[in-house]
């Protein structure tokens, strides 16, 4: 049991480091689109991760954090769906994921983003300046 607690503590510490590295998760960060900045920040996070997993490489680290994020999103959706279901306040689902609170900083990243595309190909192949609203999820 102690080993599991130690690993959870370590993963919590890694999540804290991840939270401080905006280029890795914050789509509103100016560095989010910078491959060079992301690589620097992954190297920083990898140094922390290797304290417990000395043979880990960048791909394993990315896979681990993608897994953490995916599970967090599933838990968040489960909670939000329970809130929308018309149940009473006492029946809203409580998070069961042990690191849910540590990853709450990602909640704003799960909202839809809006962008405008101003180019559309007309019927005869010419471009026209018609504005389209495009929504995607990050």
N, C-alpha and C positions, 0 to 999 in steps of 0.2 A: 504494500500500500504506500509506503514511503517513496518508492521509486516513481509511482504514478503521480504523487503530489509534487515531487521534485521536477518531473517532466512538465507538469502543468504550470508550475511556477516559472520554469525556463521559457515555455512557449508564451506565457503572459509577458515576460520581459522582452521577448522578441517582438511581440505585437506592439509593445510600447516603443521600441526602436523603429519599427515599421511606421507607426503613427507619426514619428518625427521626420520621416523621409517623404516629404510631400510629392516629389516627382513620381513616386511609385504608386500612389493611389488617388491623389487629389486632381481631378480633371480640370479644376479651375487654376491650378498652379501654372505659372509661366514655364516651369521646367518639365511639366508633364509630357510635353511633346519632344523633349530633348533626349535623344538616345544616349548621348554622352553623359548627361546628368543622371539618367536612370541607371546606366552601368556603374557610375561612381557610387550611387546610393545602394545598388544591389551588392556591391563589394563590401560596403560598410555593414550592411545587414548580414552578409555571409560571414564576416569575421565574428559577429556575435553568435550566429547559428553554429559555427564550428566549435564553439566552446563546449558544446554537448555532443555534436555530431562532426567530429574532426575530418571525416572523409567526404563530407557533403560538397556538392558542386552547385553552381548557380542554377542549373536546371532543376535539381532536387528542391532547392529553396523556392523557386518560382512555383513548382508543383505544390509544395506544402502551403504556401500562402494563397494560391488559387483555391485549394481545398478548404482552407479556413474561411475564405471569403464566400465561397459557394454555400457552405453550411450556414454561415451567418445570414446570407440572403434568403435561404430556404426558411430558416427560423423566423426571420423578420416577416416574410410573406405569410407564414402560418399565423403569426400574431396579428398582423393587419387584417387577414381574412376573418379571424375570430371576432375582431372588433366590428367588422362590417356585417356580420351575419345576423345582427339584430338581437343578439343575446344581451343579457344584462351585464352591468359592469363587473359583477362578481364572477361571471362566466368567461370573461376574457382570458385567453390563454397566457400563461406566464412563461417566459423563456426557460428552456431546460438546458440549453447549450452553455457549458461551463464558462466559456470565454465571451459570451454575448455582450456583457457590459463593456469589456475592454475594446470591442470592435464597433461600438455605437458611433464612433467618429465617421464610419462609412455610410451612415444613413443618408446623408445629403447627396452621396454619390450614386444612389440608386434611383433618384428622381429622373423623369424624362427631361432631355435637353431639347431646345428648339433651335433650328437653324433655317436660314432662308436660302433657297437656290433661285437665282434670277435668270438662269438660262434654260430655255426649253426649245426643242427642235419642233418647228412648225410643220404643217401638213406637207409642204413642198420642200422640206429639208432645210429651210433657212432658220437661223436662230432668231428668236424673238425675246423681248425683255418682259416676260410674264413671271410674276413672283409665285413661287410654290413654297408652302410651309412643310418642312420635313421634321419629323420627330423620331428620335432614336433613344435607346436606353444604354446607359454606360454601366 
